[in-house]
Amino acid sequence: MQHGFRMPAEWEPHDATWLALPHYRNDWPGKFEPIPWVYAEIIRNLAHRERVDLIVNNAATESRARKILDKANALSDKVHFHRWPTDRVWTRDSGCTFVIGAEHVGTAASGRPGRAKLDRNASRLSAITWRFNAWAKYSNWKRDQKISSLMAQSAGAREIRPGFRDKPVILEGGSIDVNGQGTLLTTEECLLSKIQQRNPGMNRAAYKTLFADYLGITNVIWLGSGILGDDTHGHVDDLTRFVSPDTVVTVVEPDPKDPNYEPLRENIRRLRAASTENGNPVSIVELPMPQPVIFEKRRLPASYANFYIANGLVLVPVFNDPNDRVALDILADLFPDREIVGIYSGDLVWGFGTLHCMTQQQPAV
């Protein structure tokens, strides 16, 4: 049942970017101290372009945040604070997915996902509140599970809870990427894994129906595996991203001995065989990988594909690597009307995510 929703592309105008201030030190063991300052730099750049909705645990956390932002010249009236307790700060995955459209669905009185009465006076902004379970890896996720509904309420968006066989659908925002015209990118490793399957019983056809019903998707491009070190089991936002309705950037590894070499080659083969929703071939731009980022003998998911597109701006993770400049130049050519800003993420990635993982856009309506 298609409901008339559309998930806008990330480069379409935003009303705001949502972030959550880091506080869980165990996500960056031994490296937590610089992380709030990295966030301050991100917020400083974003607040020049759009509102920043910043989630903090409580009044004391807000007070500390204000001091940090003030010292970093990042505190402004564009930063709006929300005192909501969180477990972690990966808002792309725990937060809602905002969509636009005139028709709404909701939760029936029985508590099961179902169609709700159309409210023609309601905002065109709706929020898909997927179920979040911390990637089926961690026990502390119950506060994060509530964040998507709180975001929807704050934004004045109608909340929608998709279900499959009377169970809420588990999905993280980092597992999908869209061109805003009807095509979606995802990976088999993430959504179809036999080991960490999010939604038992859901196959390609079921996901295509889900994406059509709630995101306005008519065409799904399935890639294979994610990069080494990604503890989400293959999120696409570390691999391949739309940069226009018919163009993607996709990361490549030139070293045949690197474990990422063959999986990334396979993803390019799939992209070459793919098409957009109108049947046209996908234009492919290769993005290099940085040299392996290793900390405490663990390979981390460092990738230039984890950039974030904001109003007039693209924030790009960089790693003090020779390929930093190559990646920045490629993205500058693809986004000539936006400022390209590199954010040092060598410490941030120790939390197994960078700029796209921590952000969630709220589209303008």
C-alpha positions as CSV (number, residue, x, y, z in Angstrom):
1,M,0.0,0.0,0.0
2,Q,1.8,3.1,-1.2
3,H,1.0,6.2,0.9
4,G,2.3,9.0,-1.2
5,F,5.5,9.6,0.8
6,R,8.8,10.6,-0.6
7,M,12.2,10.6,1.1
8,P,14.0,13.6,-0.2
9,A,17.6,13.4,-1.3
10,E,20.1,14.7,1.2
11,W,21.1,17.6,-1.0
12,E,17.5,18.9,-1.0
13,P,16.9,21.9,1.3
14,H,16.9,21.3,5.0
15,D,15.1,22.9,7.9
16,A,17.6,21.5,10.4
17,T,20.3,18.9,11.2
18,W,19.8,16.7,14.2
19,L,22.7,15.7,16.4
20,A,23.2,14.2,19.9
21,L,26.0,15.3,22.1
22,P,28.4,12.5,23.0
23,H,28.6,11.4,26.7
24,Y,29.1,7.6,26.7
25,R,32.8,7.4,27.2
26,N,33.0,3.6,26.4
27,D,32.2,4.4,22.7
28,W,35.6,6.0,22.6
29,P,37.7,4.2,25.2
30,G,40.9,6.2,25.9
31,K,40.0,8.8,23.3
32,F,36.8,10.5,24.6
33,E,38.4,13.9,25.5
34,P,38.7,15.3,22.0
35,I,35.3,14.1,20.8
36,P,33.1,16.9,22.1
37,W,35.5,19.4,20.4
38,V,35.1,17.6,17.1
39,Y,31.3,18.0,17.5
40,A,31.8,21.7,18.3
41,E,33.6,22.1,15.0
42,I,30.8,20.3,13.1
43,I,28.1,22.4,14.8
44,R,30.0,25.6,14.1
45,N,30.0,24.9,10.4
46,L,26.4,23.6,10.3
47,A,25.0,26.6,12.3
48,H,26.2,29.0,9.6
49,R,23.8,27.2,7.1
50,E,20.9,25.8,9.0
51,R,19.3,25.1,12.4
52,V,21.1,22.5,14.6
53,D,18.8,20.5,16.9
54,L,21.2,19.2,19.5
55,I,20.1,16.4,21.9
56,V,21.6,16.5,25.4
57,N,21.0,14.2,28.3
58,N,20.0,16.8,30.9
59,A,20.5,20.4,32.2
60,A,24.0,19.7,33.4
61,T,25.0,18.3,30.0
62,E,23.5,21.3,28.3
63,S,25.5,23.6,30.5
64,R,28.7,21.8,29.6
65,A,27.8,21.8,26.0
66,R,27.2,25.5,26.0
67,K,30.6,26.2,27.5
68,I,32.3,24.0,24.9
69,L,30.4,25.5,22.0
70,D,31.1,29.1,23.3
71,K,34.8,28.4,23.5
72,A,34.8,27.0,19.9
73,N,32.8,30.0,18.6
74,A,30.0,27.6,17.8
75,L,27.2,28.8,20.1
76,S,24.5,30.7,18.4
77,D,20.7,31.1,18.3
78,K,20.7,28.5,15.5
79,V,21.5,25.8,18.0
80,H,18.4,24.4,19.7
81,F,18.8,22.2,22.7
82,H,16.6,19.2,23.6
83,R,17.0,17.5,27.0
84,W,16.4,13.9,26.1
85,P,18.5,11.0,27.6
86,T,20.3,8.9,25.1
87,D,22.5,5.8,25.2
88,R,24.6,6.7,22.2
89,V,24.8,9.5,19.7
90,W,24.4,7.8,16.2
91,T,21.3,9.8,15.3
92,R,21.4,8.5,11.7
93,D,20.5,5.1,13.0
94,S,18.5,5.7,16.2
95,G,16.6,8.8,14.9
96,C,13.6,8.9,12.6
97,T,13.7,9.2,8.9
98,F,11.8,12.3,7.7
99,V,9.7,12.0,4.6
100,I,7.3,14.4,2.9
101,G,3.9,13.9,1.5
102,A,0.2,14.7,2.1
103,E,-1.0,11.4,3.2
104,H,-0.3,9.8,6.6
105,V,-0.4,6.4,8.2
106,G,0.0,5.6,11.9
107,T,-0.5,3.1,14.5
108,A,-4.0,1.6,14.9
109,A,-5.7,1.4,18.3
110,S,-4.6,-2.2,18.6
111,G,-1.0,-1.0,18.6
112,R,-0.3,-2.7,15.3
113,P,1.1,-0.6,12.4
114,G,-1.7,0.4,10.1
115,R,-3.4,3.1,8.1
116,A,-4.4,6.2,10.0
117,K,-7.0,8.8,9.1
118,L,-5.8,11.4,6.6
119,D,-5.3,14.8,8.2
120,R,-5.3,17.4,5.5
121,N,-4.5,20.1,8.0
122,A,-1.4,18.3,9.2
123,S,2.1,19.3,8.2
124,R,3.4,17.6,5.0
125,L,6.4,16.5,7.1
126,S,6.1,12.9,8.4
127,A,8.6,10.8,10.3
128,I,9.2,7.1,9.9
129,T,10.1,5.8,13.3
130,W,11.8,2.5,12.7
131,R,12.5,0.2,15.6
132,F,16.1,0.5,16.8
133,N,17.9,-2.3,18.7
134,A,21.6,-1.1,18.6
135,W,22.5,-3.2,15.6
136,A,21.6,-6.3,17.6
137,K,25.0,-5.9,19.3
138,Y,24.6,-3.9,22.5
139,S,22.3,-4.1,25.5
140,N,22.0,-0.3,26.1
141,W,19.6,0.9,23.5
142,K,16.2,1.5,25.2
143,R,16.7,5.3,25.6
144,D,17.9,5.6,22.0
145,Q,14.8,3.7,20.8
146,K,12.6,6.7,22.1
147,I,14.6,9.4,20.3
148,S,12.9,8.9,16.9
149,S,9.4,9.6,18.4
150,L,10.7,12.6,20.3
151,M,12.3,14.0,17.1
152,A,9.0,13.6,15.3
153,Q,7.0,15.4,18.0
154,S,9.5,18.3,18.2
155,A,9.4,18.7,14.4
156,G,5.6,18.7,14.3
157,A,5.8,15.6,12.1
158,R,3.2,12.8,11.9
159,E,4.8,9.6,13.3
160,I,4.6,6.5,11.2
161,R,5.7,3.0,12.5
162,P,6.1,0.5,9.7
163,G,5.5,-3.1,10.5
164,F,6.0,-6.6,9.0
165,R,3.9,-9.5,10.1
166,D,2.7,-7.4,13.0
167,K,6.2,-6.6,14.2
168,P,7.9,-3.2,14.0
169,V,10.5,-3.0,11.2
170,I,14.1,-2.7,12.4
171,L,16.1,-0.4,10.1
172,E,18.9,2.1,10.6
173,G,19.2,5.2,8.5
174,G,22.8,4.4,7.6
175,S,21.7,1.3,5.8
176,I,20.0,3.2,3.0
177,D,20.7,6.1,0.7
178,V,18.3,7.7,-1.8
179,N,18.3,9.9,-4.9
180,G,15.0,11.6,-4.0
181,Q,13.5,10.4,-7.3
182,G,12.6,6.8,-6.5
183,T,15.9,4.9,-6.3
184,L,17.4,3.5,-3.1
185,L,20.9,2.0,-2.4
186,T,21.4,-0.7,0.3
187,T,23.5,-3.8,1.0
188,E,22.7,-7.5,1.2
189,E,25.1,-7.8,4.2
190,C,23.1,-5.4,6.3
191,L,19.5,-6.2,5.4
192,L,19.7,-9.8,4.3
193,S,22.4,-11.2,6.6
194,K,21.6,-14.7,8.0
195,I,23.7,-13.9,11.1
196,Q,22.3,-10.5,12.1
197,Q,19.1,-10.4,10.1
198,R,17.1,-7.3,11.2
199,N,13.7,-8.6,10.2
200,P,13.3,-12.4,10.0
201,G,11.3,-13.4,7.0
202,M,11.9,-10.2,5.0
203,N,13.5,-10.8,1.6
204,R,14.2,-8.5,-1.3
205,A,10.6,-8.3,-2.4
206,A,9.4,-7.5,1.1
207,Y,11.9,-4.7,1.5
208,K,11.1,-3.3,-1.9
209,T,7.4,-3.2,-0.9
210,L,8.4,-1.5,2.4
211,F,10.5,1.1,0.7
212,A,7.8,1.8,-1.9
213,D,5.1,2.2,0.8
214,Y,7.0,4.5,3.1
215,L,9.8,6.1,1.2
216,G,8.4,6.4,-2.3
217,I,10.9,4.0,-3.8
218,T,10.3,2.2,-7.1
219,N,13.8,0.9,-7.7
220,V,16.3,-0.7,-5.2
221,I,20.0,-1.2,-6.0
222,W,21.4,-4.0,-3.9
223,L,25.2,-3.9,-3.2
224,G,27.0,-6.8,-1.6
225,S,29.2,-6.3,1.5
226,G,30.4,-3.3,3.5
227,I,33.9,-2.3,4.5
228,L,36.1,-4.0,7.1
229,G,35.7,-2.6,10.6
230,D,32.1,-1.6,10.1
231,D,30.3,-3.1,13.2
232,T,26.9,-2.4,11.6
233,H,27.2,-5.2,9.1
234,G,27.6,-3.3,5.9
235,H,25.9,0.1,6.1
236,V,25.8,1.7,2.7
237,D,26.8,5.2,3.9
238,D,30.4,3.9,4.2
239,L,30.3,2.6,0.7
240,T,28.3,4.3,-2.0
241,R,26.3,7.6,-1.9
242,F,24.1,9.4,-4.4
243,V,25.4,12.9,-5.2
244,S,22.8,13.6,-7.9
245,P,19.7,11.8,-9.2
246,D,21.8,9.7,-11.6
247,T,25.3,9.8,-10.1
248,V,26.9,8.0,-7.2
249,V,30.3,8.1,-5.6
250,T,31.6,4.7,-4.5
251,V,34.8,3.9,-2.6
252,V,37.6,1.8,-4.2
253,E,40.6,0.1,-2.8
254,P,43.6,-0.2,-5.1
255,D,45.6,-2.7,-3.1
256,P,44.7,-6.3,-4.1
257,K,46.0,-7.6,-0.7
258,D,43.6,-5.4,1.2
259,P,40.5,-7.2,2.6
260,N,38.3,-4.4,1.1
261,Y,39.7,-4.9,-2.4
262,E,37.4,-7.6,-3.8
263,P,34.1,-6.6,-2.0
264,L,34.5,-3.0,-3.3
265,R,35.2,-4.3,-6.8
266,E,32.0,-6.4,-6.6
267,N,30.0,-3.4,-5.6
268,I,31.3,-1.5,-8.7
269,R,30.3,-4.4,-10.9
270,R,26.8,-4.3,-9.4
271,L,26.6,-0.5,-10.0
272,R,27.7,-0.9,-13.6
273,A,24.8,-3.3,-14.1
274,A,22.3,-1.1,-12.3
275,S,20.0,1.6,-13.5
276,T,18.0,4.4,-11.9
277,E,14.2,4.5,-11.6
278,N,13.9,5.7,-15.2
279,G,16.0,2.9,-16.6
280,N,19.1,5.0,-17.3
281,P,22.5,3.7,-16.3
282,V,24.1,4.9,-13.0
283,S,27.0,7.3,-13.5
284,I,29.8,6.2,-11.2
285,V,32.6,8.3,-9.7
286,E,35.3,6.5,-7.8
287,L,36.3,7.8,-4.4
288,P,39.6,6.6,-2.8
289,M,39.9,4.9,0.5
290,P,42.3,6.3,3.1
291,Q,45.1,4.2,4.3
292,P,43.9,1.7,6.9
293,V,43.2,3.4,10.2
294,I,44.1,1.1,13.0
295,F,43.8,1.7,16.8
296,E,44.6,-0.9,19.4
297,K,45.2,-3.4,16.6
298,R,41.6,-3.0,15.3
299,R,40.8,-1.8,11.7
300,L,38.4,1.1,11.9
301,P,35.7,1.9,9.3
302,A,37.4,5.0,7.9
303,S,35.8,6.1,4.7
304,Y,35.4,9.3,2.8
305,A,31.9,8.2,1.7
306,N,30.6,9.0,5.2
307,F,30.2,12.7,4.3
308,Y,27.1,14.8,5.1
309,I,25.4,17.1,2.7
310,A,23.9,20.2,4.4
311,N,22.5,23.5,3.0
312,G,25.4,25.0,0.9
313,L,27.9,22.7,2.6
314,V,29.4,19.2,2.5
315,L,31.2,18.0,5.6
316,V,33.8,15.3,4.8
317,P,35.7,13.1,7.2
318,V,39.4,13.3,6.8
319,F,42.2,11.3,8.4
320,N,45.5,13.1,7.9
321,D,46.0,10.9,4.9
322,P,47.4,11.8,1.4
323,N,44.0,10.8,-0.1
324,D,42.2,13.4,2.0
325,R,42.9,16.1,-0.7
326,V,42.0,13.7,-3.5
327,A,38.6,13.0,-1.9
328,L,37.9,16.6,-1.1
329,D,38.7,17.6,-4.7
330,I,36.4,15.0,-6.1
331,L,33.5,16.1,-3.9
332,A,34.3,19.7,-4.7
333,D,33.9,19.0,-8.4
334,L,30.6,17.1,-7.7
335,F,29.2,19.9,-5.5
336,P,30.4,23.1,-7.2
337,D,27.8,25.3,-5.4
338,R,28.6,24.0,-1.9
339,E,31.5,24.7,0.5
340,I,33.5,21.5,1.1
341,V,34.8,21.3,4.6
342,G,37.1,18.5,5.9
343,I,36.6,17.5,9.5
344,Y,39.4,15.5,11.1
345,S,37.8,12.2,12.1
346,G,40.8,10.1,13.1
347,D,39.6,10.2,16.7
348,L,35.9,10.2,15.9
349,V,36.1,6.9,13.9
350,W,37.2,5.1,17.0
351,G,33.5,5.1,17.9
352,F,33.0,3.2,14.6
353,G,31.3,6.0,12.8
354,T,31.9,9.6,11.5
355,L,29.9,12.5,10.0
356,H,27.0,10.8,8.3
357,C,26.4,8.3,11.1
358,M,26.0,11.1,13.7
359,T,23.7,13.4,11.7
360,Q,20.1,13.2,10.5
361,Q,18.6,15.8,8.2
362,Q,15.1,17.3,8.6
363,P,13.9,18.4,5.1
364,A,12.3,21.7,4.4
365,V,8.5,21.6,3.7
